[in-house]
Amino acid sequence: MPAGTSAHGDRYPETVLLRLITERGRPSVKVSASEEASGVSLAGPSGTSNTYVILEAKGTTSALTLKNEDGHEQTVKP
């Protein structure tokens, strides 16, 4: 994916993105890599909208974010 700017105005670098989708077309697994960051995202099954896990390494920091469908979210940073 080419470099660009997000809807929030944040710049993002050129990125390689692999998406694994369900038979209903939901992107349940995403793996991304760029010179600045890499990450893995696992989304809940079809019918959910806020259940996910994100593991990210950006620059010299890393984080694991977990969110349940009920809205409870936790981020773990070393």
DSSP file (Angstrom, degrees, kcal/mol; ACC not computed):
  #  RESIDUE AA STRUCTURE BP1 BP2  ACC     N-H-->O    O-->H-N    N-H-->O    O-->H-N    TCO  KAPPA ALPHA  PHI   PSI    X-CA   Y-CA   Z-CA
    1    1 A M              0   0    0      0, 0.0    14,-2.3     0, 0.0     3,-0.1   0.000 360.0 360.0 360.0 136.4    0.0    0.0    0.0
    2    2 A P        -     0   0    0      0, 0.0    10,-0.0     0, 0.0    13,-0.0  -0.272 360.0 -91.6 -71.3 159.1    1.4    3.4   -0.9
    3    3 A A        +     0   0    0     11,-0.1     2,-0.3     1,-0.0    11,-0.1  -0.279  64.2 135.0 -62.4 155.2    2.3    6.0    1.7
    4    4 A G  E     -A   12   0A   0      8,-2.1     8,-2.5    -3,-0.1     2,-0.4  -0.916  50.5 -76.9-173.2-160.9   -0.5    8.5    2.6
    5    5 A T  E     -A   11   0A   0     -2,-0.3     6,-0.2     6,-0.2     5,-0.0  -0.989  37.2-130.6-128.2 134.3   -2.5   10.3    5.2
    6    6 A S    >   -     0   0    0      4,-3.3     3,-1.7    -2,-0.4     6,-0.0  -0.195  34.3 -99.2 -75.2 172.2   -5.2    8.8    7.5
    7    7 A A  T 3  S+     0   0    0      1,-0.3    -1,-0.1     2,-0.1    -2,-0.0   0.745 125.9  56.3 -62.5 -24.2   -8.6   10.4    8.0
    8    8 A H  T 3  S-     0   0    0      2,-0.1    -1,-0.3     1,-0.0     3,-0.1   0.432 123.3-105.1 -88.0  -0.1   -7.3   11.8   11.3
    9    9 A G  S <  S+     0   0    0     -3,-1.7     2,-0.3     1,-0.3    -2,-0.1   0.492  73.9 140.7  91.2   3.5   -4.4   13.5    9.5
   10   10 A D        -     0   0    0      1,-0.0    -4,-3.3    -5,-0.0    -1,-0.3  -0.641  49.0-130.1 -81.4 135.0   -1.7   11.1   10.6
   11   11 A R  E     -A    5   0A   0     -2,-0.3    -6,-0.2    -6,-0.2    -8,-0.0  -0.621  24.0-168.4 -79.8 141.8    0.9   10.2    7.9
   12   12 A Y  E     -A    4   0A   0     -8,-2.5    -8,-2.1    -2,-0.3     3,-0.1  -0.986  16.0-123.5-131.4 146.4    1.7    6.6    7.4
   13   13 A P        -     0   0    0      0, 0.0     2,-0.1     0, 0.0    -8,-0.0  -0.223  45.9 -70.0 -80.9 170.6    4.5    5.0    5.4
   14   14 A E        -     0   0    0    -11,-0.1    21,-0.5     1,-0.0     2,-0.3  -0.405  65.2-167.8 -55.2 134.4    4.4    2.6    2.5
   15   15 A T        -     0   0    0    -14,-2.3     2,-0.5    19,-0.1    19,-0.2  -0.969  27.9-138.5-137.4 144.2    3.2   -0.7    4.0
   16   16 A V  E     -B   33   0B   0     17,-2.9    17,-2.0    -2,-0.3     2,-0.4  -0.912  30.7-172.6 -97.8 128.0    2.9   -4.3    3.0
   17   17 A L  E     -B   32   0B   0     -2,-0.5     2,-0.5    15,-0.2    15,-0.2  -0.986  14.5-168.2-130.4 127.1   -0.5   -5.7    4.2
   18   18 A L  E     -B   31   0B   0     13,-2.9    13,-2.4    -2,-0.4     2,-0.4  -0.963  11.1-168.5-111.8 125.8   -1.7   -9.3    4.2
   19   19 A R  E     -B   30   0B   0     -2,-0.5     2,-0.5    11,-0.2    11,-0.2  -0.956  10.5-162.4-117.0 132.1   -5.4   -9.8    4.9
   20   20 A L  E     -B   29   0B   0      9,-2.9     9,-1.8    -2,-0.4     8,-1.2  -0.966  20.7-165.3-108.4 123.7   -7.1  -13.2    5.6
   21   21 A I  E     -B   27   0B   0     -2,-0.5     2,-0.1     6,-0.3    -2,-0.0  -0.764  15.8-120.3-113.8 155.4  -10.8  -12.9    5.2
   22   22 A T    >   -     0   0    0      4,-2.3     3,-2.0    -2,-0.3    -1,-0.1  -0.261  41.8 -94.6 -80.1 174.4  -13.7  -15.2    6.2
   23   23 A E  T 3  S+     0   0    0      1,-0.3    -1,-0.1     2,-0.1    -2,-0.0   0.693 128.9  56.1 -64.6 -16.9  -16.2  -16.7    3.7
   24   24 A R  T 3  S-     0   0    0      2,-0.1    -1,-0.3     0, 0.0    -3,-0.0   0.381 123.7-104.9 -93.4   2.6  -18.4  -13.6    4.4
   25   25 A G    <   +     0   0    0     -3,-2.0    -2,-0.1     1,-0.3    -4,-0.0   0.556  70.0 147.1  89.5   8.8  -15.6  -11.2    3.4
   26   26 A R        -     0   0    0      1,-0.1    -4,-2.3    17,-0.0     2,-1.5  -0.667  51.3-130.3 -80.1 126.6  -14.7  -10.1    6.9
   27   27 A P  E     +B   21   0B   0      0, 0.0    -6,-0.3     0, 0.0     3,-0.1  -0.610  39.5 165.7 -75.9  93.1  -10.9   -9.3    7.3
   28   28 A S  E     +     0   0B   0     -2,-1.5    15,-3.0    -8,-1.2     2,-0.4   0.770  61.6  36.8 -83.9 -27.8  -10.3  -11.4   10.4
   29   29 A V  E     +BC  20  42B   0     -9,-1.8    -9,-2.9    13,-0.2     2,-0.4  -0.993  64.3 179.3-129.3 129.5   -6.5  -11.5   10.3
   30   30 A K  E     -BC  19  41B   0     11,-2.4    11,-2.7    -2,-0.4     2,-0.4  -0.997   5.5-174.0-128.9 133.9   -4.2   -8.6    9.2
   31   31 A V  E     +BC  18  40B   0    -13,-2.4   -13,-2.9    -2,-0.4     2,-0.3  -0.996  13.8 179.7-124.2 124.7   -0.5   -8.7    9.1
   32   32 A S  E     -BC  17  39B   0      7,-2.5     7,-2.1    -2,-0.4     2,-0.3  -0.929   9.0-179.2-129.1 152.3    1.3   -5.4    8.3
   33   33 A A  E     +BC  16  38B   0    -17,-2.0   -17,-2.9    -2,-0.3     2,-0.3  -0.986  10.1 153.8-150.5 137.9    4.9   -4.4    7.9
   34   34 A S        -     0   0    0      3,-2.3   -19,-0.1    -2,-0.3    -2,-0.0  -0.865  58.4 -93.1-145.5 179.7    6.7   -1.1    7.1
   35   35 A E  S    S+     0   0    0    -21,-0.5     3,-0.1    -2,-0.3   -20,-0.1   0.746 125.3  40.2 -69.5 -22.1   10.1    0.4    7.8
   36   36 A E  S    S-     0   0    0      1,-0.2    23,-2.3    22,-0.1     2,-0.3   0.728 124.7  -1.6 -98.9 -26.6    8.5    2.2   10.9
   37   37 A A  E     - D   0  58B   0     21,-0.2    -3,-2.3     2,-0.0     2,-0.3  -0.982  48.6-159.2-158.8 163.9    6.2   -0.5   12.4
   38   38 A S  E     +CD  33  57B   0     19,-2.3    19,-2.8    -2,-0.3     2,-0.3  -0.979  20.5 164.3-146.1 156.3    4.8   -4.0   12.1
   39   39 A G  E     -CD  32  56B   0     -7,-2.1    -7,-2.5    -2,-0.3     2,-0.4  -0.997  28.8-138.4-166.3 165.3    1.7   -5.5   13.6
   40   40 A V  E     -CD  31  55B   0     15,-2.5    15,-2.8    -2,-0.3     2,-0.4  -0.999  17.7-167.2-131.9 133.9   -0.8   -8.3   13.7
   41   41 A S  E     -CD  30  54B   0    -11,-2.7   -11,-2.4    -2,-0.4     2,-0.5  -0.987   3.6-170.5-124.6 130.8   -4.6   -7.8   14.2
   42   42 A L  E     -CD  29  53B   0     11,-2.7    11,-2.1    -2,-0.4     2,-0.2  -0.981  12.6-160.6-120.7 118.5   -7.1  -10.5   15.0
   43   43 A A  E     - D   0  52B   0    -15,-3.0     9,-0.2    -2,-0.5     3,-0.1  -0.662  22.3-105.0 -99.1 154.0  -10.7   -9.6   14.8
   44   44 A G        -     0   0    0      7,-3.1    -1,-0.1    -2,-0.2     3,-0.1  -0.081  52.4 -75.8 -65.1 173.8  -13.7  -11.4   16.3
   45   45 A P    >   -     0   0    0      0, 0.0     3,-1.7     0, 0.0     6,-0.1  -0.092  65.6 -67.0 -68.5 169.8  -16.1  -13.5   14.2
   46   46 A S  T 3  S+     0   0    0      1,-0.3     3,-0.1    -3,-0.1   -18,-0.0  -0.268 123.0  42.8 -53.7 142.5  -18.8  -12.1   11.9
   47   47 A G  T 3  S+     0   0    0      1,-0.4     2,-0.3    -3,-0.1    -1,-0.3   0.284  97.2  93.8  97.3  -9.4  -21.5  -10.4   13.9
   48   48 A T    <   +     0   0    0     -3,-1.7    -1,-0.4    -4,-0.1    -5,-0.0  -0.819  42.1 175.8-110.6 156.1  -19.0   -8.6   16.2
   49   49 A S  S    S+     0   0    0     -2,-0.3    -1,-0.1    -3,-0.1    -3,-0.0   0.531  78.1  37.2-131.0 -16.5  -17.6   -5.2   15.7
   50   50 A N  S    S+     0   0    0     -7,-0.0     2,-0.7     2,-0.0    21,-0.2   0.177  83.4 104.9-126.7  18.1  -15.5   -4.4   18.7
   51   51 A T        +     0   0    0     -6,-0.1    -7,-3.1    18,-0.1     2,-0.3  -0.894  49.0 125.5-103.6 116.0  -13.8   -7.7   19.6
   52   52 A Y  E     -DE  43  67B   0     15,-1.9    15,-2.5    -2,-0.7     2,-0.4  -0.991  46.8-140.8-161.4 166.4  -10.1   -7.7   18.6
   53   53 A V  E     -DE  42  66B   0    -11,-2.1   -11,-2.7    -2,-0.3     2,-0.4  -0.998  18.1-170.5-131.5 133.1   -6.5   -8.2   19.5
   54   54 A I  E     -DE  41  65B   0     11,-2.6    11,-2.9    -2,-0.4     2,-0.5  -0.991   5.7-172.2-128.4 125.2   -3.7   -6.0   18.2
   55   55 A L  E     +DE  40  64B   0    -15,-2.8   -15,-2.5    -2,-0.4     2,-0.4  -0.976  20.1 175.7-113.9 121.0    0.0   -6.7   18.6
   56   56 A E  E     -DE  39  63B   0      7,-2.7     7,-2.3    -2,-0.5     2,-0.5  -0.979  27.0-168.9-135.7 139.2    2.2   -3.8   17.4
   57   57 A A  E     +DE  38  62B   0    -19,-2.8   -19,-2.3    -2,-0.4     2,-0.5  -0.984  19.9 173.0-121.9 116.8    5.8   -2.9   17.4
   58   58 A K  E >   -DE  37  61B   0      3,-2.4     3,-2.4    -2,-0.5     2,-0.3  -0.980  58.9 -44.3-130.6 120.7    6.4    0.7   16.4
   59   59 A G  T 3  S-     0   0    0    -23,-2.3     0, 0.0    -2,-0.5     0, 0.0  -0.446 124.1 -23.0  59.7-122.3    9.8    2.4   16.5
   60   60 A T  T 3  S+     0   0    0     -2,-0.3     2,-0.3    -3,-0.0    -1,-0.3   0.211 125.0  79.9-104.6  14.1   11.3    1.3   19.8
   61   61 A T  E <   -E   58   0B   0     -3,-2.4    -3,-2.4    16,-0.0     2,-0.3  -0.834  54.6-166.4-120.8 159.0    8.0    0.5   21.6
   62   62 A S  E     -E   57   0B   0     -2,-0.3     2,-0.3    -5,-0.2    -5,-0.2  -0.960   6.3-178.9-139.0 158.8    5.6   -2.4   21.6
   63   63 A A  E     -E   56   0B   0     -7,-2.3    -7,-2.7    -2,-0.3     2,-0.4  -0.992  19.7-150.5-156.5 151.6    2.0   -2.9   22.8
   64   64 A L  E     -EF  55  76B   0     12,-2.2    12,-3.2    -2,-0.3     2,-0.5  -0.993  19.3-169.2-123.6 120.1   -0.7   -5.5   23.0
   65   65 A T  E     -EF  54  75B   0    -11,-2.9   -11,-2.6    -2,-0.4     2,-0.4  -0.946   3.4-174.6-115.6 130.1   -4.3   -4.2   22.9
   66   66 A L  E     -EF  53  74B   0      8,-2.9     8,-2.6    -2,-0.5     2,-0.4  -0.974   3.1-179.7-122.8 135.6   -7.3   -6.4   23.7
   67   67 A K  E     -EF  52  73B   0    -15,-2.5   -15,-1.9    -2,-0.4     6,-0.2  -0.995  12.2-151.8-139.9 134.3  -10.9   -5.4   23.4
   68   68 A N    >   -     0   0    0      4,-2.6     3,-2.0    -2,-0.4    -2,-0.0  -0.592  33.0-109.0 -96.9 161.8  -14.1   -7.3   24.1
   69   69 A E  T 3  S+     0   0    0      1,-0.3   -18,-0.1    -2,-0.2    -1,-0.1   0.785 116.8  64.6 -60.2 -28.3  -17.5   -6.8   22.5
   70   70 A D  T 3  S-     0   0    0      2,-0.1    -1,-0.3     1,-0.1     3,-0.1   0.459 121.8-104.4 -77.2   1.3  -18.8   -5.3   25.7
   71   71 A G  S <  S+     0   0    0     -3,-2.0     2,-0.3     1,-0.3    -2,-0.1   0.295  73.5 141.3  97.1  -9.7  -16.3   -2.4   25.3
   72   72 A H        -     0   0    0     -5,-0.0    -4,-2.6     2,-0.0     2,-0.4  -0.520  28.4-177.3 -68.6 129.3  -13.7   -3.4   27.9
   73   73 A E  E     -F   67   0B   0     -2,-0.3     2,-0.4    -6,-0.2    -6,-0.2  -0.974  13.7-176.2-132.4 142.9  -10.3   -2.7   26.6
   74   74 A Q  E     -F   66   0B   0     -8,-2.6    -8,-2.9    -2,-0.4     2,-0.5  -0.996   7.7-162.1-139.8 134.0   -6.8   -3.3   28.0
   75   75 A T  E     -F   65   0B   0     -2,-0.4     2,-0.5   -10,-0.2   -10,-0.2  -0.967   7.6-159.0-115.3 130.1   -3.4   -2.3   26.6
   76   76 A V  E     +F   64   0B   0    -12,-3.2   -12,-2.2    -2,-0.5    -2,-0.0  -0.936  14.2 174.6-111.3 125.8   -0.3   -4.0   27.9
   77   77 A K              0   0    0     -2,-0.5   -14,-0.1   -14,-0.2    -2,-0.0  -0.984 360.0 360.0-128.3 141.2    3.1   -2.2   27.4
   78   78 A P              0   0    0      0, 0.0   -15,-0.1     0, 0.0    -1,-0.0   0.511 360.0 360.0 -68.9 360.0    6.4   -3.4   28.7
